[in-house]
């Protein structure tokens, strides 16, 4: 009797996980939290995640790679992407490796330079100090490093 109930719960947990994955890829930790929220037991959650890992529906390395690829287009700084992945429960080593991979094809300095030129043109009528301050804060919020922002702004 109890075994059939466990099987039903496992199937419900898998169905819910697949529903979540249908909308977008998720990290293993995100799925764990969502299953917990739905009041599935720890053994059911572990079994569900093991099944999803085994069948390659959940892979934090691939999740991190795709997350970075999609979010870099915003454009966002690598610092912000690192923070977002940490919040999604991705392992620090995976994050570091994927950020290093992204760094090969992504020059934060070029991106900051492009954004700076565009934004400064829009802030033309504003007092220079205020315009620089706004721009600096905008770039910080987007996750670019202080060093990169400062270097670019000094060159301009």
Secondary structure, DSSP 8 states (H G I E B T S, - for coil): -HHHHHHHHHHHHHHHHHHHHHHS---HHHHHHHHHHTT--HHHHHHHHHHHHHTTS--HHHHHHHHHHHHHTT---HHHHHHHHHHTT--HHHHHHHHHHHHHH--HHHHHHHHHHHHHHHTTTS-HHHHHHHHHHHHHHTT--HHHHHHHHHH-
